[in-house]
C-alpha cells in the first residue's frame, strides 16, 4: 500500500523553499534532471500562455502525448485503477446511487469516471475538462470499457463558471486532483458557481494538497492550501463546508472537503 503523503512532517514542508529543494535533491539525485527539464518546459509554456487555464491545458497536452494515465497523476496502470476505485468506493459509501446525476469536474481520461458511468443510470454522468487531449483519451477509455450505451456527456470547458449547465440539477459534484493544480482565483470561481448547479440535498467533494505551513505552489502546477483557507472561501459563497476526516485513511496523499447549499448530516 503506498505511503500516505499527509504525514506531519510533509504537511509542514514548504516545497517551494530552497532548503526543501536542496534536501530533496540530495535524497533523490535521479529526479533532479527530469525536474529541471520540466521546470524549463513549464517556464516556456507560462510565457506562451499567461492565463492559468490556458497554461495548464498546454501542460496536459504535453503530458497526455507521453502517457494519458501519467498525465492524470498515475505512474502505473495499477495505480490508475486503484485511484479510480478509491474515488468510486468513497462516493458509493457516502450514498451515490444509480439515479443520481453527477458532475465530474476535471474528469481526465475517466480514471474514476468509467466506474461512475457504469454505476449511474444512462446519461446521468457529466464529465468536463479543460484539456481536449485528455478528453480524447477519455473516449478511448469509454470504448475500451464498453460503456457507449450509458451515453455519458464529455464536455470541453474554458473555465469553471458552469454557466452552460442547468440550475439545481446535480446530486453529486466531484473534483479529484483539480484544486491541487489550481490557483486561488480558479477555486474561487468554481465555488462561486457550483452551488447553483447543486440540488438542495446535493454535495460537492473536492480534493486538495494540504499544508499546515505557508501556502505555496511549485512550477505553477502544484498548489498547497491550508484547510481553513478553503473552508473560509466556501463560506464566503454561502456554502456549508466541512473537512472529510474519513478520507484521510485512504492512501492517496490529498485531503478532501465537502460543500453543500444546506447543512448535510455528518
For each residue, the residues with C-beta under 8 A, 3 or more apart:
1: 251
2: 79 251 253
3: 7 251
4: 7 248 251 252 253
5: 10 253 254
6: 10 11 210 248 253 255
7: 3 4 10 11
8: 11 12 212
9: 12 13
10: 5 6 7 13
11: 6 7 8 210 211 212 213
12: 8 9 211 212 213
13: 9 10 20 211 213
14: 17 20 211 213 214 216
15: 20 21 24 216 218 222 224
16: 20 216 217 218
17: 14 20 21 216
18: 21 22
19: 22 23
20: 13 14 15 16 17 23 24
21: 15 17 18 24 25
22: 18 19 25 26
23: 19 20 26 27
24: 15 20 21 27 28 31
25: 21 22 28 29 31 32
26: 22 23 29
27: 23 24
28: 24 25 31 32
29: 25 26 32
30: 33
31: 24 25 28 34 35
32: 25 28 29 35 36
33: 30 36 37
34: 31 37 38
35: 31 32 38 39
36: 32 33 39 40
37: 33 34 40 41
38: 34 35 41 42 219
39: 35 36 42 43 219
40: 36 37 43 44
41: 37 38 44 45 62
42: 38 39 45 46 59 219 220 221
43: 39 40 46 47
44: 40 41 47 48
45: 41 42 48 49 55 58 59 62
46: 42 43 49 50 55 220
47: 43 44 50
48: 44 45 58
49: 45 46 54 55 57 58
50: 46 47 54 55
51: 54 55
52: 55 56 182 183 185 186 220
53: 56 57 130 158 159 186
54: 49 50 51 57 58
55: 45 46 49 50 51 52 58 59 220
56: 52 53 59 60 130 181 221
57: 49 53 54 60 61 130 131 132
58: 45 48 49 54 55 61 62
59: 42 45 55 56 62 63 221
60: 56 57 63 64 71 130 131 133 134
61: 57 58 64 65 131 132 133
62: 41 45 58 59 65 66
63: 59 60 66 67 70 71
64: 60 61 67 68 71 109 131 133 134 137
65: 61 62 133
66: 62 63 70 71
67: 63 64 70 71
68: 64 71 72 109 133 134 137 140
69: 72 74 76 77 80 109 111
70: 63 66 67 73 74 75
71: 60 63 64 66 67 68 108 109 134 137
72: 68 69 80 108 109 111 134 177
73: 70 83 177
74: 69 70 77 79 80 83 111
75: 70 79
76: 69 79 80
77: 69 74 80 81
78: 81 82
79: 2 74 75 76 82 83
80: 69 72 74 76 77 83 84 111
81: 77 78 84 85
82: 78 79 85 86
83: 73 74 79 80 86 87 111 112 252
84: 80 81 87 88 110 111 112 113 114 115
85: 81 82 88 89 112 115
86: 82 83 89 90 112 250 251 252
87: 83 84 90 91 111 112 115 174 176
88: 84 85 91 92 112 115 116 119
89: 85 86 92 93
90: 86 87 93 94 247 250
91: 87 88 94 95 96 116 172 174 205
92: 88 89 95 96 119
93: 89 90
94: 90 91
95: 91 92
96: 91 92 100 102 116 119 120 172
97: 100
98: 119 120 121 124
99: 121 124
100: 96 97 120 124 171 172
101: 120 124 126 169 170 171 172
102: 96 116 120 124 125 126 170 171 172 173 174
103: 126 127 128 165 170 172 173 174 197
104: 107 112 113 116 125 126 127 128 173 174 175
105: 128 160 173 174 175 178 190 206
106: 128 129 130 175 176 177 178
107: 104 110 113 127 128 129 135 138 154
108: 71 72 111 113 129 134 137 138
109: 64 68 69 71 72 134 137 138 140 141
110: 84 107 113 114 117 127 138 141 142 145
111: 69 72 74 80 83 84 87 108 114 176
112: 83 84 85 86 87 88 104 115 116 174 176
113: 84 104 107 108 110 116 117 125 127 138 141 152
114: 84 110 111 117 118 141 142 145 147
115: 84 85 87 88 112 118 119
116: 88 91 96 102 104 112 113 119 120 125 174
117: 110 113 114 120 125 142 145 147 150 152
118: 114 115 145 147 150
119: 88 92 96 98 115 116
120: 96 98 100 101 102 116 117 124 125 150
121: 98 99 124
122: 149 150 151
123: 150 151 152 153
124: 98 99 100 101 102 120 121
125: 102 104 113 116 117 120 150 152 153
126: 101 102 103 104 152 153 155 165 170
127: 103 104 107 110 113 138 152 153 154 155
128: 103 104 105 106 107 154 155 156 157
129: 106 107 108 134 135 138 154 155 156 157
130: 53 56 57 60 106 156 157 158
131: 57 60 61 64 134 135 156
132: 57 61 135 136 156
133: 60 61 64 65 68 136 137
134: 60 64 68 71 72 108 109 129 131 137 138
135: 107 129 131 132 138 139 154 156
136: 132 133 139 140
137: 64 68 71 108 109 133 134 140 141
138: 107 108 109 110 113 127 129 134 135 141 142 154
139: 135 136 142 143 154
140: 68 109 136 137 143 144
141: 109 110 113 114 137 138 144 145
142: 110 114 117 138 139 145 147 148 152 154
143: 139 140 146 148
144: 140 141
145: 110 114 117 118 141 142
146: 143
147: 114 117 118 142 150 152
148: 142 143 151
149: 122
150: 117 118 120 122 123 125 147
151: 122 123 148
152: 113 117 123 125 126 127 142 147
153: 123 125 126 127
154: 107 127 128 129 135 138 139 142
155: 126 127 128 129
156: 128 129 130 131 132 135
157: 128 129 130 160
158: 53 130
159: 53 189
160: 105 157 186 189 190 193
161: 189 193
162: 165 190 193 194 196 197
163: 193
164:
165: 103 126 162 169 170 197
166: 169 197
167: 196 197
168: 196 197 198 199 200
169: 101 165 166 197 199
170: 101 102 103 126 165 173 197 198 199 202
171: 100 101 102 198 199 201 202
172: 91 96 100 101 102 103 202 203 204 205
173: 102 103 104 105 170 194 197 198 202 203 204 205
174: 87 91 102 103 104 105 112 116 204 205 206
175: 104 105 106 178 179 190 204 205 206 207
176: 87 106 111 112 206 207
177: 72 73 106 180 181 207 254
178: 105 106 175 181 182 206 207
179: 175 182 186 187 190 206 207 208 223 225 230
180: 177 207 208 209 222 223 254
181: 56 177 178 221 222 223
182: 52 178 179 186 187 190 223
183: 52 186 187 217 223
184: 187 188 233
185: 52 188 189
186: 52 53 160 179 182 183 189 190
187: 179 182 183 184 190 191 230 233
188: 184 185 191 192 233
189: 159 160 161 185 186 192 193
190: 105 160 162 175 179 182 186 187 193 194
191: 187 188 194 195 233 234 236 237 239 259
192: 188 189 237
193: 160 161 162 163 189 190 196 197
194: 162 173 190 191 197 198 204 239 259
195: 191 198 237 238 239 259 261
196: 162 167 168 193
197: 103 162 165 166 167 168 169 170 173 193 194
198: 168 170 171 173 194 195 202 203 204 260 261
199: 168 169 170 171 202
200: 168 261 262
201: 171 260 262 264
202: 170 171 172 173 198 199 260 261
203: 172 173 198 258 259 260 264
204: 172 173 174 175 194 198 239 258 259 260
205: 91 172 173 174 175 244 256 257 258
206: 105 174 175 176 178 179 256 257 259
207: 175 176 177 178 179 180 247 252 254 255 256
208: 179 180 223 225 230 254 255 256 257
209: 180 222 223 224 225 253 254 255
210: 6 11 224 225 226 227 254 255
211: 11 12 13 14 214 215 216 224 225 226
212: 8 11 12 226
213: 11 12 13 14 216
214: 14 211
215: 211 223 224 225 226 229
216: 14 15 16 17 211 213 223 224
217: 16 183 220 221 222 223 224
218: 15 16 221 222
219: 38 39 42 222
220: 42 46 52 55 217
221: 42 56 59 181 217 218
222: 15 180 181 209 217 218 219
223: 179 180 181 182 183 208 209 215 216 217
224: 15 209 210 211 215 216 217
225: 179 208 209 210 211 215 229 230
226: 210 211 212 215 229 230
227: 210 230 231 243 255 257
228: 231 232
229: 215 225 226 232 233
230: 179 187 208 225 226 227 233 234 241 257
231: 227 228 234 235 241 242 243 257
232: 228 229 235 236
233: 184 187 188 191 229 230 236 237
234: 191 230 231 237 239 240 241 257 259
235: 231 232 238 239 240 241
236: 191 232 233
237: 191 192 195 233 234
238: 195 235 261
239: 191 194 195 204 234 235 259 260 261
240: 234 235 259 260 261 262 263 264
241: 230 231 234 235 257 258 259
242: 231 257 258 266
243: 227 231 255 256 257
244: 205 247 248 255 256 257 258
245: 248
246: 249
247: 90 207 244 250 252 255 256
248: 4 6 244 245 255
249: 246
250: 86 90 247
251: 1 2 3 4 86
252: 4 83 86 207 247
253: 2 4 5 6 209
254: 5 177 180 207 208 209 210
255: 6 207 208 209 210 227 243 244 247 248
256: 205 206 207 208 243 244 247
257: 205 206 208 227 230 231 234 241 242 243 244
258: 203 204 205 241 242 244 264
259: 191 194 195 203 204 206 234 239 240 241
260: 198 201 202 203 204 239 240 263 264
261: 195 198 200 202 238 239 240
262: 200 201 240
263: 240 260
264: 201 203 240 258 260
265:
266: 242
